[in-house]
């Protein structure tokens, strides 16, 4: 065991039943109380006066404010008390408070990077447990012995001798650099997505390229820190190229198609489109696929390659409005001109119908059942759904026709040839 740690534990065991320990416990309790009161005041002040763009920094400070402020007050008490007695309990409390601050900061960073879900909870518990285990091994003096055991386990990779400690250091370095890269990437992505001067598609492309670039740089830094030859990546790149050329053609095509769609602005998030038999709103554009939210509440995952190779009907490419038509039939003994006027009046009274282009009624034809009419209306935000809109218009037409003795006929269904 480390001589300093051994001395600390000897002092702890000798002081546990003496007034020396009571003075240290009193300082710890007093430090916690003062830190709690100071935190309440600082939180209220910061949340009231801090700008919105400081939200990330404020969130991280709030989580480490209590353990760090308590640590400061414990250190002040330690300096004062050290003139009369030793302060082993205060040393132990300082180490634990520092570990608590590190855990809270790491958990906050993980929540900022990883989306809510089962993976986030697993990472939080795993990282917290790992930090506490390392801290416990350090305080018990077993950490240095564990490192020695790992260093003694040696083997060869090719012609290079390595040990388990080196492998552990390599994995830790790679994970930490990737973690930092993802954190910086998310920070820059949030700032880019709030930049209204840039087109939303360009913002999405820039965020994805930025993440790929930062992860690549993080990997290079990690490999360089481990003393590995970076030129080995050229071999990996060649193998990856061959793989893309043979087995990953469709996946690569989807990724390339995704960037083309984002750059040529043929569709954007929020557009109302029809792809094959699917009608809905573009809710998300990913690197590999597009997520289409249909009016019935379901979502369709459409590969980006399909959006490039097939015809896509974009209802809101130039203007974010859509045309909704309602078909009906009236009998020949009904007043045709009055029916047309009533249908136009009903459409004008609905709050979703645009004044320009104006709602209009078309005579589609004369059948054995009566006169076929079509009410054509234009609405903003067609992604809000058309079923409720059509129901409201049909009900209003029904009431207007019933009040004016206009009789509905039978709509002739075209026969299949």
N, C-alpha and C positions, 0 to 999 in steps of 0.2 A: 504494500500500500504506500502511496505517496506520503512522505514524512509530514507534510503540512496537513493533509487530511487526517492522518493518524493523531496528530496533536489536537486537531479540532474535536475529534470524537472522544479523546481522553478528557478534554475540558468539559464537553457536554455531559459525560457520564459522572464526572466529579461535581458538576454544578447543579445537577438536576434537582437536588433536595436542599439547596442553599439559597440565601437571599440574592446571590449573584444572578441566579436564573430568574428570580422574580423581577428584578430590575430590568432585565432584558425583555421579559414578557410584557412588562408595563410599557416599555418603549415601543414594542411592536404593536400593541393594542392602540396606543396613542397615535402612532404613525398611520394606522389604518383609519382611525376616526377622522384625523385631520385631512387625509387624502380624500376620503369620501365626501366631506364637506366642500373641499376645494373643487372636486370634480363636478359637483352639482352646479356650483357657481360658474365654472368655466364652460360646461356644456350649454347652459342657458344663454350665456353671452355669445358663444361661438355660433350656435344655431340661429340666434337672432340677428347677428350682424355680419356673418361671413357671406361672401358672394357664392352664387350657385356653382361656379366653375371650380370652387375649392372643395366640392363635396367629397371627392375621393380622398384627399388628404385629411379632411376633417374626420371621415369615417375611420381611417386607420389610427388617427390620434386618439379618438374616443375609446378605442378598444385597448390601447396600451397606457392610457392616461392614469388609471387607477394603480396598476402594478408599478409603473415607473415613478409616480409621485410618492407612493408608499415607500419605494426603494430609496428615494431621496431623503425622506424624513427618517428612515431607519439608519441611513449612513450618517446623517447629522447626529442622531442619538448615539451612534457608535463612536464617533469622534469625541463626543463629550464624555461618554462613559468610560472610554479607554484610558482616561487619566487615573481611574481608581481600580479598575478590574479588567479581566479579559472579557471578550465579547463573542464567544463561540456561537451562541444562539443567533446573534444578529448576523454573523457571517452566513450561517445556514439559511436564515430568512432572506437575506439578500440574493443568494443563489436561486432560491425557489421563486422569488418575485421576478427575477430576470427570466427564468424559464417560463413563467406564466405570461410575461409580456411577449416573448418570442412565439409562444403557441397562439396567442390571440392575434398577433400580426400575421402569422402564416395562415391561420384559418380564414381571416378576412381576405387575404390575397387569393386563396383558393376559391372562396365564394365569388370573388370578382371575376375570376377566369372561367370557372366551370359553371355550366347552366344547372339550375335546380333539378334534383333528381336523386336516384339511388347512388350514382357515382359520386356525387358531391358529399353525401353523408359518409360514404365509405372512406373517401380521401380525408375528410376532417378527422374521423376517428383514428384512422391509420397514422396520420402525421402527428396528432396529439399524443397518441400512445407511444410512438417512436421517440418523440422528444422527451417525454417523461422517463422512458426506459434509459435513454442515453444519460439523462441527468441523474437517475438513480444509480447507474453504474459508475458514473463519475464520483458521486458522493460516497459510494461504498468502496472506492478504490479499485474496482474490478475492471474499469474501462481500459486501463493500460495493459492489464493482463490479457484481456480479450484481444486487443490489438496484437499482442505478442503471439498469441495462439494462431490468429489468422495469418500472420506473417510467416509463421513456421510451416504452414501448409503450402508447399511449392509444387508447381507442375510446369509443363512447357506448352506453349502455343506455337507450333512450327519449330523454329530454332530459338525462340525467345523465352527465357525462364520468367515466370510470373508467380505471384502468390495470391492468396485470397484477399489479403488486405489491399493489394493493388487493384484487384478486380472491384472490390467494394468502393474504393476511392474513385475509380473510373465511372462506375454506374452513378455514384452520388454526384460527381462533377457534371455528367451529361444531364441528369435530372434537374439539377439546380439551374444550369444554363438555359435549358428549355423552359423551365418554370419562369425564369426572369424574362425570357423572350416573349412568352405568352402574355405575361403581365404588361409588359411595355406595349405589345401589340394591341391588347384590349384597350389600354389607355389611349393610344393614338387612334384606334378605330372609333371609339366614342366621340373623340374630338372631330374626326373627319365626318361622321354621320350627322353631326350637328351643324356642319358648314352648309348653309342654305345656298351659297353662291354656286356650288357645284351641283351638277345633275345627279339624281339619286343613283342612276346606273353607274356613273363614273365613280361615285363614292364607294359603291359596293365592290367594283373592280379594284380600286386602290386599296381597300381594306384587305381583300384577299391576297393581292400581290405583296402587300406589306407583311402580312403574317408569314407567307412562304419565305420571303427574304429574311426576316428576323430569325425564323427557325433554322434556315440554312446557315446564317452567320453564327447562331448559337452552337450549331453542330461543329462548325469549323473551329470555334474558340475552344470547345470542350476537347476535341481531338488534339488540338495544338497544346493545350494545357497538360494532356496526358503524354505528350511526347511522341504521338503517332504520326506517321507520314501521311500528309493530306493527299498526296498524289494517288493514294490507294482509292480515293473516291472516283477517279477516272475509270477504273476497272468496274466499279459498281455502276457508274453512269452508263457505260457501254452495255452491261448486262441488262440494265433497266430499259435502255433503248430497244434492245432485241426483244425483251418481253413485251414492250408496248407495240412493237411491230407485228407480233404474232398473237399472243394470247390476250392482250389488253387493248385491242383495237377499238372496241365499242366504248370502253370506259374512257380512253383517251379522246375519242370523238365527242363524247358527252361533255368533257371538261373544256375542250376547245370551242365547242358550240356554245357553251355557257358564256365564255368570255366574248364571243362574237355578238351574242344577243345583248349583253350588257353594254358593249361599245357602240353598236349600230343604232341603239335606241329604238328598235322595232317594237319592243314592249317594255313596260316598267311596272314596278310594284303599284298595285291599285288599278291597273287597266282591266277592262271587261273584255274577255276574249272567248272565242269558241274554238276548241281543238277537237277534231273528229266529232264525237257526239257529246262532248263535255263543254258546258257553258258555266262560266263563273268569273271570279276576280283573282288576279295574280296576287297572292298573299306573300310569296317569298320567291326569290331567285337565288338558287344555290349554284355551286360550281358544277354539279353533276345533273341536277334536275330542277324543274320548276314546280312549285306547290300551288295548285289551283283550288280556291275555295268556292264550292258550288252553292247555289241558292238554297239547297235543302240541308245545309249544315255539314255535308261531307267534304272531304278533301281528296284531290286526285294528284298523284305524283307522276309527272310527265317528264321523261328523259329529255334533255336539251337537244339531243340529236333529232328527235321527232319534231321539234319546233323549227328546225332548220330545213328538214327534208320534206315536210308536209305543209299544206296550206293552213294558215292560222287566220281566223277572222277576228280582227281587233276592233271592237265596237267603240273604243275611246282613244284611238291613236292621235287624232288631231284635236278633237273636242271631247270632253268627258261627259257625253250625254248619249242616250240611246233611244231608239224608236220602239214603241210598244203598240201593237195593233190588236184590235178587238173585232172579230167577225160575227155578224148576226144576219138574220133574214126576217123580213116583214111580208105580210100577205098583200095581194094586189089591191084589196079594198081599203088598205090603210093609207093615210095621207103621207106620201113619200117626202114632200118638201118639209112638212112639219117634223117628221121623224129625223131628217137630216139636221134641222135646226136644234131639235132637242138634244141630239147626240153631241153636237158642237157645244151647246150650253153646258151640258153635264161635264164635258172635258175641261172647259175653261174654269169651272168652279173648283176643280181638284187642285190642291196646293202643290202637287208634284209636276203638274203639266206646265211646260214652258209656254210663254206668250209668243216667242219666236224660236223656231218655226211654229206657226199656229197649228192647232189641232184641225184636222180636216176629215171629211167623210167622202168616201169614194163608192160609186155604184159599180160593183164588180160584175154583175150580170143579172139576167132574167131567167129564172128556171120555172119548172112546173110547180114548185112549191111557193114561189114568191120572188121578191127582189133581194139579192144578196148585197149587203153593205159592209164596209170596212171603216172603222174609226181608227185613224192614225194619229198618235200622240208622241211628243218628244218629252223626255224627262231627264233631269240631272241625276247623277249618281245612280245609274241603273243597277249597280251592284247591290243596292238596298233590297232588291227583289221585286219581281213583277206579279207574283201570285196575289198578294194583298192588294196591290194597285188595281189589277184586273177585277178582283172581287168587288172593290168599292165602286168602280166605274160601271160594272154590269148591274149592281144593285141599284145605283142611281138611275140608269137607263130603264131598268124594269119599272121603277116607280113612276118615272116620267111618262113612259109609254102607257102604263095602266091608267094614269090620270087623264090621258088624252085619247083613249080608245084606239091605240095602235096595237095591232095583233102581231105576235111573232109567228114567223113561218118556220119551215123545216129547212135547215142548211143541207144542200145536196153534197154528199160525199163523193168525190171523183172516183170512178171505177178504175181498178188497176188493169193495165193493158197486158 
